[in-house]
């Protein structure tokens, strides 16, 4: 990468780029190394159902895999709210 050519001592490792841009992968890596990580479940809005969320403890906070800060994130009080909000956001 350009950063490695210019300042190799300060460049991020390209092998871990996905961990920096994908919130799901970052949490999985933390857990893999025995570090504190959030409980998470990766779901697709098109296939998500209320039944899939029956074992979750509510409220939950949902956020997209990619994105900055809290953009696209939301708190849900129940399974139906998760399903409805995720479907609405996926259509925007």
C-alpha positions in Angstrom: 0.0 0.0 0.0 1.0 3.6 -0.4 1.3 4.1 3.4 3.7 1.2 3.7 5.8 2.7 0.9 5.8 6.2 2.6 5.9 5.4 6.3 6.1 1.6 6.9 6.6 2.0 10.7 3.2 3.7 11.0 1.1 1.9 8.4 -1.7 -0.4 9.4 -1.2 -4.1 8.5 -3.1 -4.7 5.3 -3.9 -8.3 6.5 -6.1 -6.8 9.2 -7.9 -4.1 7.1 -11.2 -6.1 7.2 -11.1 -6.1 11.0 -10.9 -2.3 11.0 -13.8 -1.8 8.6 -16.1 -4.6 9.6 -17.6 -4.4 13.1 -18.7 -8.0 13.1 -15.3 -9.3 12.2 -13.6 -7.1 14.7 -15.7 -8.5 17.6 -15.2 -12.0 16.4 -11.4 -11.4 16.4 -11.6 -10.0 20.0 -13.5 -13.1 21.2 -11.1 -15.4 19.4 -8.2 -14.0 21.4 -10.0 -14.2 24.7 -10.7 -10.4 24.9 -14.0 -8.9 26.0 -16.4 -8.8 23.0 -20.1 -8.1 22.6 -22.6 -10.9 22.0 -23.6 -10.5 18.4 -25.6 -12.2 15.7 -25.2 -11.4 12.0 -28.5 -11.4 10.1 -29.8 -10.4 6.7 -32.9 -8.1 6.7 -34.5 -10.1 3.9 -34.5 -13.4 5.8 -34.9 -12.0 9.4 -38.0 -13.2 11.3 -39.4 -12.6 14.8 -38.9 -16.3 15.5 -35.1 -16.0 14.9 -34.9 -13.5 17.7 -36.8 -15.4 20.4 -33.7 -16.2 22.5 -32.4 -12.6 22.6 -32.6 -10.5 25.7 -34.3 -7.2 24.9 -33.7 -4.3 24.5 -31.0 -4.8 21.9 -28.8 -2.5 19.9 -28.6 -3.2 16.2 -26.0 -1.8 13.8 -24.8 -2.4 10.3 -21.6 -4.3 9.7 -20.1 -1.4 7.8 -20.5 2.3 8.7 -19.2 5.0 10.9 -20.0 5.5 14.5 -23.7 4.9 15.2 -25.0 5.6 11.6 -27.7 3.1 10.9 -27.7 1.8 14.4 -30.9 1.6 16.5 -32.3 0.3 19.8 -35.2 -2.2 19.7 -37.4 -3.1 22.6 -38.8 -6.3 21.0 -38.3 -8.8 18.1 -41.0 -7.2 15.9 -39.3 -3.8 16.2 -36.0 -5.3 15.0 -37.6 -6.9 12.0 -39.6 -3.8 11.0 -36.7 -1.4 11.4 -34.1 -3.5 9.7 -36.5 -4.0 6.7 -37.2 -0.3 6.6 -33.6 0.7 6.7 -32.6 -1.9 4.0 -35.1 -0.2 1.6 -33.7 3.3 2.1 
